[in-house]
Amino acid sequence: MKITRIEAIPVCVPLRKHMTARTAHGEHVTSPYVIVKVHADDGLVGLGEATVSALWSGETQGTVLALIRDYLAPALIGRDPRDITAIRRTMDFLVKLNPFTKSALEMAMWDLAGKSAGLPVYQLLGGKVRDKVRIKLVVWARDIDGSRRMAEEHLALGVTCVKIKTGLDPASDIARVRAVREVCGPDIPLTIDSNCGWTIQQARYCLRELQDMRLLLAEQPIPAGDFAAMAELRRDFAVPIMADESVFTLQDAWQLSTHRSADIFSIYPGKHGGISATADIVGIARAAGFRCTIGSNLELGIGTAAMLHVAAAFPEVDTDSFPADTIGPFYHEADLITRSLDLGPPAAIVPDGPGLGVELDESQLTRWRVD
């Protein structure tokens, strides 16, 4: 099998009007992403998705298109897409960083490998350890009434865990969490995600004030890079600490484990540069005795499918205890796949078809592409 052509297709899919995101990173109203199609000489096509955000990884739709066109595609044409390790090495040599760009291409290679073998990607990763992936839905950083309404809507859908965005300012953050707890009652687990928004002093104050909320976890309470400060929070408070923005690379995972800075890693292929790189980070978690769950950059259908295969394949991705964020299609006007994934709630079903188990909807692609 040889790669004959690589297409990088820009799309812009809006979030549903009542579901637009507000976090410590700002507003997320539309998703300017890139869909990747890798064509092979046997007629198969592998699919990938770059869910880029300048605020998140520094990548944009424009950088994805330029890097694939000018650097990565020319080096990959003619290669066997199943040689994923060698392809990763080539991409890392040619282009530093840019994990979401590389992930979109590597995702398509896994899709081709699975389609060629007639097997789902999770089977290529060693087989699945779970059929379902428990999910949580997000209450964005809105005013109190808006947060209450969103929590009520999530509960009506059957969700069994709710995530609350914090990190804007301590007073409103605390009030928002307390309001959602009132709506959810004592039995629905709550998590918070500050997206690096608190200082260490604010994090100490807020976690102390929220001790009676019985939080399941606190995600990325302070900015990435200060492993010692994260370790202090972990030692001083009973709530488990989850690393997200602070675990992009394998080296990040090593530093977090060495400093004992977290209890849980938030992982997903886009952030780490691909499915294989995500598996590497799971290995660090396994060795260090950490748990993992699946995070999100609000993926569409292809990216979400890749996340579900990762969740299915590794015992350390403990979505039963720490529900996943495989929820991007809930928030978007379209998912760009012919058959929408069964995302629940309360649990998403892992797709069973060959490769990623999804197919691109060309009519949706035509509608949302932005050439």
Summary of the structure (lengths in Angstrom):
residues: 371
radius of gyration: 19.7
end to end distance: 29.7
largest distance: 60.1
contacts: 1409
relative contact order: 0.15
helix: 42%
strand: 20%
